[in-house]
Amino acid sequence: MFKNGPYYILVLLTVYTFVVYRHTYLAYPPESGTTSSGSFNAAYSDRTKKAKCAEETGLKASPIKAPLSPYYKRAYLKYFASIRHKPLNFLEFGLKSDSVKMWEWYFPHAELHFVDSTNVKVEYHDSSRINYHIFNQTDVHKLVRVGIEKGPFDIIIDHASYAKVDMIHTFKTMFPFLRPGGIYVFEDYHAIDYDRNNNYKSPIKRKGTVAQFAKDIIDVQLLSATSAGHFSNPTLSVALSKLMYYARRIESIQFYVGLCFVMARETIG
């Protein structure tokens, strides 16, 4: 057997070549009027163009080193890919230079607003579409001012302090300035649920978290929804009744790894 080793190797290579060619031939059969090789080249070129097109709709195609995890990229792509070329009004709390460049590239026709408590990270000024607003997100008066003067917004992302109180406070203040059908994102809403020893404490079991806040809104929707698709005015606790404004205007709330997407209704329920 070993004496005929070269022969067996030649046979195996021949079989392998045939299998690969047959697979390619079946995947891209010859078109009428062309040779099989010409058809394959055309199909391969078309496939390459489609793959490139698909890449360009995703954040991973950004020439900037996007400061996002794979989980975040997939989630954002799901919501943003279909609207990325629209003339959006975008607002983000929490400033990162790479993030500014990434969104400036990803939304080529959007007006971009970034809020941070300090201008230390304001490093990118190469686009007239970028607007910086320096103030603390806990300042309700300045939040409202930005909403009135620069809103309404199509997309609002909050990843500033990560403190659950700040995130909920900012949402309550800015949601009225979110355009109908708009998207509000809590990013890293779970980050504050780690203690100093990096031990995770489930936000589901504690009050005052973004997850609990979202659940309360859903509870209000369930308690007040009618079979006709509208909202009634049920008897609610004082705490829940204060959420009725948001419940009537939210279409859905969806959680991903580290992200919470709130979709505004097109019309008030």
N, C-alpha and C positions, 0 to 999 in steps of 0.2 A: 504493500500500500504506500509506504513511504517512498519506494522507488518511483512510483507514478505520481508523486505529490504535485509536480508542476502541471500534469494533465488535469488532475482534479481541480486545481485552482483555476485553470483556464475554463473548465466547464462551469464552475460556480460563477465566475465573472460574466460568462455568456448569458447564463440564466438571469443573473441580477440585471444586466443591461436590458434584456428582453422585458422583464417585469416592469422596470422603470419606464421604458418606452411605451409599453402597453397602457400603463396607468396614465401617462401623459397624453397619449393618443385618445383614450376614452374620455378624459377630462376636458380636452380641447379637440374635438373631432374636426377633420378638414371641412372647410366651407366650400361651397360650389365655386369652381373656377380658381381655386388656390391649391397649393401643395399642402401636405400635412405640416411641414416645417413652417411654412408661411402662416398657416392658421394658428399654430402654437405661438409663434412670435407675436402675432396680433393679439391673441387672447392674453398672453403674459403681460403685454404692454397695457392692455385694458385693465387687467387685474392690478397692476402696479399703480395705475392712475387712481383706481377706486380706493386702494389702500392708502395712497397719499392723501386723497380727499378725506378719508375717514380720520386720518391722523390730524389733519388741519382743523377738524371740528373738536378736537380734544385738547385739554390743557397741557398734555404731555408733549405736544408739538411746539410749545412756546420756546422761542430762542433764549428766554430767560430761565434760570434755574428756579422753577416754581416751588415756593415754600409750602408745598402741600403733600400730604401722605397719599399713597395710592387709593386708600379708602375715600378720601376727600375728593380726589380727582374724578373718580367714578361717579360719585354722588353729584358733584357740581355739573359734570358733563350731561347727566341725565336731565337736568333742569335748564341748563344754559345753552346747550349746543344748538337748539332750534331757534334761539332768539339772539345769538351772539352778534349778528350783523344788523340788528335793529338799532334805531337811534334812542337808546335807553338812557335813563337817568339813574345813576348808580351811586350808592352811598355805603361806605365801609367805616366802621369804628375800630380803631387799632391800626397803627401805621407801621408798615414794614416796607423798606425801599424795594425789595424784590417783589413784594406783593403788588405794589403800585405799578411797577413795570409790567408785571404779568397781566393784570387786568387791563392796562392800557393797550397791550398787544391783543389780548383776547377779545375785547369789545372795541373794535376799530371805529365805531360810530357813536359811542356812548359819551355822555358827559359824566365825568368821574369826580366824586367828592370823597375826601378822606378826613376823618376826625381823629385827633389824638390830643392828649393832655400836654404834650411837649413837642417842640419843633426839632428836637435832637435828631430824629430819624427822617427829617425832611431833606432828602438828598437828591431827588429826581425832579427836574424842572424842564424836561425836554419836550413836553406836550402842552399845548394850549387848552387841551380838554381836561387837564388835571387841576383840581381845586383843593387847597388845604385849609382846614378849619382847626385852629388850635384852642381847645378848651376841654375841660373835664366833662365826661359824659353824664356825670351826676348833676350838672348845672341845667336844670329843667328849662330855664328861660332861654339859654343859648340853644338848647335842643329845639325848642319851639321856633326860635328865630330861623334856624337853618331850615326847618320844615316849611315855614311860611315863605322864606325868600328863595329857597333852592328846590323845594319839592313841587309836585309830588314825585316820589321815586318809584322806579320799577323793581329795583333790587336794593335791599338793605341787608348788610352783613355785620354782625357784632362779634368781634373777638378781641375786645379791648382789655378790660380788667379781669374778665373771667369770673368775677364775683357774681353770684346768683342774684343778689339784691340789685346790683347795677344793671345786669342783663334784663331782668324783669322790669325795672324802672324805665330803662331805655325803650324797651318794647312798648310799654303802655303809652309812653310819650310819643314815639315815632310811628306807631302803627297807623294812626289817623292820617299820616302823610304818605302812606303806601298806596300806590295807585291800585284801583280795582283790578284783580287778576295778577297783582304783583307778588313778589317772593320775599319773605323775611327769613333770614338764616341766623340761628344761634350756633356759633362755631366754638368748639371746645367747651360746651356748656357743662361738661363733666369735670373739667380741670380743677375746679375749686373743691371737688369732693375727695381729693387726696390730702392726707395730713402731712405734717412735716417729715414723717418717716416714710413717705411715699406709700402709705397703706390706704387702699381704696375703701371708701365708705359709700355704700349704695345710696344714690339720691332718691331711689324709690321709697326707701324706708324713712326718709326725713322730710320735714315740711320746709317750704320756702325755696325749693329747688326749681329749676326750669322744667324738669320732668313733671313734678307735681303741679306746677302752674299750668302746663299744657293739659294735663289730665283733668284739672278742674274745669278748664274751658270745654273739654269734650263732655264732661259730666253735665254742664249747663246745656250744651247742645242736645244731649240725649233726653234731658228732663223737659226741655221746651220744644223739641221738634214735633211737628204735627204730621199727620198722614198726607196732608196737602203739600208738604214740602216747605212750609213756612214755620216761623217760630211763634209760640204762644208766650204768655207771661205767667209762668207758674210761680207758686210760692217757694221762694228760695231763701237760703240763709243770707245774711247781709253780705258776707264775704263772696258768695257765689253770685249774688245779684249784681255785684260790681263788675262781673265778667261778661254780663249779657251783651254789652256793646261789642266785644270782640267775638263772642260766640255767633252773633248774627252776621258777622262780616268775614269769618274764616271758613274757607272751603274744606281745607284738610290740614292735618299736622302729621308730619312723617319724620321718623327718627332713623338715623344711620349711625355708624360708628363715629361718635364725637360731633355729630351734626344734627340739628333739628330744623326742618324746613316747614315754614308756615305759609300756606297758600291763601291769598286773599280772594274772596268771592268776587265775581264780576258784578253781581247785584246784591243788595242787602236782603237777607232772608227775612 
